[in-house]
Amino acid sequence: MVDISAKDIVLREATAEGFIKLKPTTVMLIKEGKIEKGDVISVSKTAGILAAKRTPDLLPLCHPIPLERVEVEVVLENDGIRVKSKVTAHYKTGVEMEALTSVSVALLTIWDMVKKYEKDEKGQYPETEITNIRVIEKVKIS
C-alpha cells in the first residue's frame, strides 16, 4: 500500500458510472416487476452499496476508508441500465476505487438477476454487455 500517513484528512468524493446493454424485452420485464429473482433495481442498489464498503477486501492495495455516504442510482434506458455511484468520505486518500467497485458489482448483480432472459437458444449472451465503467468526477475539498 502507498504510505498516506503524512496526508491530511479532507472531504473526498468520487462519482463513477457504467452501463449494461440488455434486450428491450428484458428492460420491459424489469419495468413491469416480472423478473423471477426479484426487484432488480433495489437489489442492485444494495449490492453497489455493500461493494463500496468491501472494496479493500476485494482490491488488495486499497486502504480501508471510513465511508460516510454511498449513493447508487439505477436508471432504466431503452437498451439497458445505467448505474451511477457517488461515494463520500473524509479521509487521506480518494474514494474513486470504491465508486468504481460499487458500479461494477451493481452491474454484475443486474446481469445475474436477468441472465435467464438474456440467454439465446445456445445458452449464450450475444447481446448482453457491460460497458463504459469510468470515473465521472473526483473531488477533493481541503
Helices and strands as residue ranges (DSSP letters): E 10-21, H 24-31, H 40-53, H 55-58, E 69-77, E 80-91, H 96-118, E 129-141
